Structures are given as C-alpha cells and as structure tokens.
Amino acid sequence: MEHDHDVHSEPISTVRCRELLGPEADGLSDVEVDQIRRHADAMAHVVVEIFLQQRSRE
C-alpha cells in the first residue's frame, strides 16, 4: 500500500542507539547494538504501516 508519508528517513546511528538504550547497552558490542537498532527500525516501519492502514479505513 502506497502512502504520501515519508517513511524512508535515515536510520539512527549505533552511537545514538547506545545512548537511547542507556544502561541496557552496557556490555553489548557494537554489533549487538547495531542488531537491536536494525530490529527496532524494522518494527517501527511495521507499526507505522499498521497505523496508516487502520487510519485509511476510518
């Protein structure tokens, strides 16, 4: 489904992801933080898509 919304923003950096995770990132490697960042980005896209689909049905 195509939307007029820009959902192709730049992903956050690994450094910013580590900041957002806070103490939860302690002891995680950059690779692990990057995996979390990529998974969070994918989930955000899914949530936005679901929201837009539900809104278009109203």
The first five atom37 places (N, CA, C, CB, O) and aatype in JSON, in Angstrom:
{
  "aatype": [12, 6, 8, 3, 8, 3, 19, 8, 15, 6, 14, 9, 15, 16, 19, 1, 4, 1, 6, 10, 10, 7, 14, 6, 0, 3, 7, 10, 15, 3, 19, 6, 19, 3, 5, 9, 1, 1, 8, 0, 3, 0, 12, 0, 8, 19, 19, 19, 6, 9, 13, 10, 5, 5, 1, 15, 1, 6],
  "atom_mask": [
    [1, 1, 1, 1, 1],
    [1, 1, 1, 1, 1],
    [1, 1, 1, 1, 1],
    [1, 1, 1, 1, 1],
    [1, 1, 1, 1, 1],
    [1, 1, 1, 1, 1],
    [1, 1, 1, 1, 1],
    [1, 1, 1, 1, 1],
    [1, 1, 1, 1, 1],
    [1, 1, 1, 1, 1],
    [1, 1, 1, 1, 1],
    [1, 1, 1, 1, 1],
    [1, 1, 1, 1, 1],
    [1, 1, 1, 1, 1],
    [1, 1, 1, 1, 1],
    [1, 1, 1, 1, 1],
    [1, 1, 1, 1, 1],
    [1, 1, 1, 1, 1],
    [1, 1, 1, 1, 1],
    [1, 1, 1, 1, 1],
    [1, 1, 1, 1, 1],
    [1, 1, 1, 0, 1],
    [1, 1, 1, 1, 1],
    [1, 1, 1, 1, 1],
    [1, 1, 1, 1, 1],
    [1, 1, 1, 1, 1],
    [1, 1, 1, 0, 1],
    [1, 1, 1, 1, 1],
    [1, 1, 1, 1, 1],
    [1, 1, 1, 1, 1],
    [1, 1, 1, 1, 1],
    [1, 1, 1, 1, 1],
    [1, 1, 1, 1, 1],
    [1, 1, 1, 1, 1],
    [1, 1, 1, 1, 1],
    [1, 1, 1, 1, 1],
    [1, 1, 1, 1, 1],
    [1, 1, 1, 1, 1],
    [1, 1, 1, 1, 1],
    [1, 1, 1, 1, 1],
    [1, 1, 1, 1, 1],
    [1, 1, 1, 1, 1],
    [1, 1, 1, 1, 1],
    [1, 1, 1, 1, 1],
    [1, 1, 1, 1, 1],
    [1, 1, 1, 1, 1],
    [1, 1, 1, 1, 1],
    [1, 1, 1, 1, 1],
    [1, 1, 1, 1, 1],
    [1, 1, 1, 1, 1],
    [1, 1, 1, 1, 1],
    [1, 1, 1, 1, 1],
    [1, 1, 1, 1, 1],
    [1, 1, 1, 1, 1],
    [1, 1, 1, 1, 1],
    [1, 1, 1, 1, 1],
    [1, 1, 1, 1, 1],
    [1, 1, 1, 1, 1]
  ],
  "atom_positions": [
    [[0.84, -1.17, 0.0], [0.0, 0.0, 0.0], [0.88, 1.24, 0.0], [-0.95, 0.0, 1.21], [1.77, 1.37, 0.84]],
    [[0.64, 2.13, -0.93], [1.43, 3.36, -1.03], [0.8, 4.48, -0.22], [1.58, 3.78, -2.5], [-0.42, 4.62, -0.17]],
    [[1.65, 5.27, 0.41], [1.19, 6.41, 1.21], [2.01, 7.63, 0.83], [1.31, 6.12, 2.74], [3.1, 7.52, 0.28]],
    [[1.45, 8.78, 1.13], [2.13, 10.05, 0.84], [3.12, 10.41, 1.94], [1.11, 11.17, 0.67], [3.76, 11.46, 1.86]],
    [[3.26, 9.58, 2.94], [4.12, 9.89, 4.08], [5.55, 9.44, 3.82], [3.57, 9.24, 5.35], [5.78, 8.4, 3.2]],
    [[6.5, 10.24, 4.29], [7.91, 9.88, 4.14], [8.3, 8.92, 5.25], [8.82, 11.15, 4.17], [8.49, 9.33, 6.39]],
    [[8.41, 7.64, 4.92], [8.81, 6.63, 5.9], [10.23, 6.16, 5.62], [7.84, 5.44, 5.88], [10.66, 5.13, 6.16]],
    [[10.95, 6.89, 4.8], [12.31, 6.5, 4.42], [13.33, 7.46, 5.0], [12.44, 6.43, 2.89], [14.16, 8.0, 4.28]],
    [[13.25, 7.68, 6.3], [14.2, 8.57, 6.94], [15.51, 7.82, 7.21], [13.62, 9.14, 8.26], [15.56, 6.59, 7.11]],
    [[16.53, 8.56, 7.53], [17.83, 7.97, 7.83], [17.75, 7.2, 9.16], [18.93, 9.05, 7.89], [17.17, 7.7, 10.12]],
    [[18.31, 6.01, 9.21], [18.3, 5.28, 10.49], [19.19, 5.98, 11.51], [18.77, 3.82, 10.29], [20.13, 6.7, 11.15]],
    [[18.89, 5.77, 12.78], [19.73, 6.36, 13.81], [21.08, 5.65, 13.81], [19.05, 6.27, 15.21], [21.2, 4.51, 13.36]],
    [[22.06, 6.32, 14.32], [23.4, 5.73, 14.36], [23.48, 4.73, 15.51], [24.48, 6.83, 14.52], [22.65, 4.72, 16.42]],
    [[24.49, 3.89, 15.44], [24.73, 2.94, 16.52], [25.04, 3.68, 17.82], [25.89, 1.98, 16.15], [24.64, 3.25, 18.9]],
    [[25.76, 4.78, 17.7], [26.09, 5.59, 18.89], [24.81, 6.12, 19.52], [27.03, 6.76, 18.52], [24.65, 6.06, 20.74]],
    [[23.89, 6.64, 18.7], [22.63, 7.18, 19.22], [21.78, 6.05, 19.81], [21.85, 7.91, 18.1], [21.12, 6.24, 20.83]],
    [[21.78, 4.9, 19.18], [21.04, 3.76, 19.7], [21.57, 3.37, 21.07], [21.12, 2.56, 18.73], [20.8, 3.08, 21.99]],
    [[22.88, 3.38, 21.21], [23.5, 3.05, 22.5], [23.06, 4.07, 23.56], [25.06, 3.03, 22.38], [22.8, 3.7, 24.7]],
    [[22.99, 5.35, 23.18], [22.53, 6.39, 24.1], [21.09, 6.13, 24.52], [22.66, 7.79, 23.46], [20.75, 6.25, 25.7]],
    [[20.24, 5.78, 23.55], [18.82, 5.54, 23.85], [18.64, 4.3, 24.72], [18.04, 5.37, 22.55], [17.74, 4.27, 25.57]],
    [[19.47, 3.3, 24.53], [19.38, 2.09, 25.34], [19.85, 2.33, 26.77], [20.2, 0.98, 24.71], [19.43, 1.64, 27.7]],
    [[20.72, 3.33, 26.94], [21.21, 3.66, 28.27], [21.96, 2.5, 28.9], [0.0, 0.0, 0.0], [22.74, 1.82, 28.23]],
    [[21.72, 2.27, 30.18], [22.44, 1.2, 30.88], [22.21, -0.18, 30.29], [22.03, 1.19, 32.33], [23.03, -1.09, 30.48]],
    [[21.11, -0.36, 29.56], [20.83, -1.65, 28.94], [21.9, -2.0, 27.9], [19.44, -1.63, 28.28], [22.08, -3.17, 27.58]],
    [[22.6, -0.98, 27.38], [23.62, -1.22, 26.36], [24.98, -1.57, 26.96], [23.76, 0.0, 25.47], [25.89, -1.99, 26.25]],
    [[25.11, -1.39, 28.27], [26.38, -1.71, 28.91], [26.71, -3.19, 28.67], [26.33, -1.41, 30.44], [25.89, -4.07, 28.9]],
    [[27.91, -3.43, 28.21], [28.34, -4.8, 27.97], [27.98, -5.34, 26.59], [0.0, 0.0, 0.0], [28.39, -6.44, 26.24]],
    [[27.21, -4.58, 25.81], [26.87, -5.02, 24.46], [27.94, -4.54, 23.48], [25.47, -4.49, 24.04], [28.46, -3.43, 23.6]],
    [[28.25, -5.37, 22.52], [29.2, -4.97, 21.48], [28.49, -4.04, 20.49], [29.79, -6.21, 20.74], [27.26, -3.96, 20.49]],
    [[29.26, -3.36, 19.67], [28.67, -2.51, 18.63], [27.82, -3.34, 17.67], [29.78, -1.77, 17.86], [26.8, -2.86, 17.17]],
    [[28.24, -4.57, 17.41], [27.47, -5.44, 16.52], [26.11, -5.75, 17.15], [28.25, -6.76, 16.24], [25.09, -5.74, 16.46]],
    [[26.09, -6.03, 18.43], [24.83, -6.31, 19.12], [23.92, -5.09, 19.15], [25.11, -6.79, 20.55], [22.71, -5.2, 18.92]],
    [[24.48, -3.93, 19.41], [23.69, -2.69, 19.41], [23.17, -2.43, 18.0], [24.54, -1.48, 19.91], [22.02, -2.0, 17.83]],
    [[23.99, -2.68, 16.99], [23.53, -2.49, 15.61], [22.39, -3.44, 15.27], [24.69, -2.69, 14.63], [21.46, -3.06, 14.56]],
    [[22.44, -4.66, 15.76], [21.35, -5.61, 15.53], [20.06, -5.11, 16.18], [21.72, -7.01, 16.08], [18.99, -5.2, 15.58]],
    [[20.16, -4.6, 17.38], [18.99, -4.04, 18.06], [18.46, -2.85, 17.27], [19.35, -3.61, 19.51], [17.25, -2.71, 17.1]],
    [[19.37, -1.99, 16.79], [18.97, -0.82, 16.02], [18.21, -1.23, 14.77], [20.2, 0.02, 15.64], [17.17, -0.65, 14.45]],
    [[18.71, -2.24, 14.06], [18.05, -2.69, 12.83], [16.69, -3.31, 13.11], [18.93, -3.69, 12.09], [15.74, -3.1, 12.36]],
    [[16.6, -4.08, 14.18], [15.32, -4.69, 14.56], [14.32, -3.61, 14.97], [15.52, -5.7, 15.69], [13.14, -3.68, 14.6]],
    [[14.76, -2.63, 15.73], [13.87, -1.55, 16.16], [13.39, -0.75, 14.95], [14.59, -0.61, 17.15], [12.22, -0.35, 14.89]],
    [[14.27, -0.53, 13.98], [13.88, 0.2, 12.77], [12.82, -0.59, 11.99], [15.13, 0.45, 11.88], [11.84, -0.02, 11.52]],
    [[13.01, -1.89, 11.87], [12.04, -2.73, 11.17], [10.7, -2.71, 11.89], [12.55, -4.17, 11.03], [9.65, -2.6, 11.26]],
    [[10.72, -2.82, 13.22], [9.48, -2.78, 13.98], [8.78, -1.44, 13.85], [9.76, -3.08, 15.45], [7.55, -1.39, 13.75]],
    [[9.54, -0.37, 13.84], [8.94, 0.96, 13.69], [8.22, 1.07, 12.35], [10.01, 2.06, 13.81], [7.13, 1.64, 12.28]],
    [[8.82, 0.54, 11.29], [8.18, 0.58, 9.97], [6.88, -0.22, 9.96], [9.14, 0.04, 8.89], [5.9, 0.19, 9.35]],
    [[6.89, -1.37, 10.64], [5.69, -2.2, 10.72], [4.58, -1.45, 11.48], [6.0, -3.55, 11.4], [3.43, -1.43, 11.04]],
    [[4.93, -0.86, 12.6], [3.95, -0.14, 13.41], [3.36, 1.03, 12.63], [4.58, 0.35, 14.73], [2.15, 1.25, 12.67]],
    [[4.2, 1.78, 11.94], [3.7, 2.91, 11.15], [2.79, 2.41, 10.03], [4.88, 3.72, 10.55], [1.74, 3.01, 9.79]],
    [[3.16, 1.34, 9.37], [2.34, 0.8, 8.29], [0.97, 0.35, 8.82], [3.05, -0.38, 7.61], [-0.05, 0.62, 8.19]],
    [[0.95, -0.32, 9.96], [-0.32, -0.74, 10.56], [-1.16, 0.48, 10.91], [-0.07, -1.6, 11.82], [-2.36, 0.51, 10.63]],
    [[-0.55, 1.48, 11.5], [-1.26, 2.72, 11.84], [-1.88, 3.35, 10.6], [-0.31, 3.71, 12.53], [-3.04, 3.74, 10.61]],
    [[-1.1, 3.46, 9.54], [-1.59, 4.1, 8.32], [-2.72, 3.28, 7.69], [-0.45, 4.28, 7.32], [-3.67, 3.85, 7.15]],
    [[-2.62, 1.97, 7.74], [-3.68, 1.13, 7.2], [-4.97, 1.3, 7.99], [-3.26, -0.34, 7.2], [-6.05, 1.41, 7.4]],
    [[-4.86, 1.32, 9.3], [-6.05, 1.48, 10.14], [-6.67, 2.86, 9.94], [-5.71, 1.25, 11.61], [-7.89, 3.0, 9.9]],
    [[-5.84, 3.87, 9.83], [-6.33, 5.23, 9.64], [-7.04, 5.38, 8.3], [-5.18, 6.22, 9.74], [-8.03, 6.1, 8.2]],
    [[-6.54, 4.7, 7.26], [-7.15, 4.81, 5.94], [-8.52, 4.12, 5.88], [-6.22, 4.22, 4.87], [-9.32, 4.4, 5.0]],
    [[-8.79, 3.21, 6.82], [-10.07, 2.52, 6.87], [-11.15, 3.34, 7.55], [-9.91, 1.2, 7.59], [-12.33, 3.04, 7.42]],
    [[-10.76, 4.38, 8.27], [-11.73, 5.2, 9.02], [-12.5, 6.1, 8.11], [-11.04, 6.04, 10.09], [-13.36, 6.85, 8.56]]
  ]
}
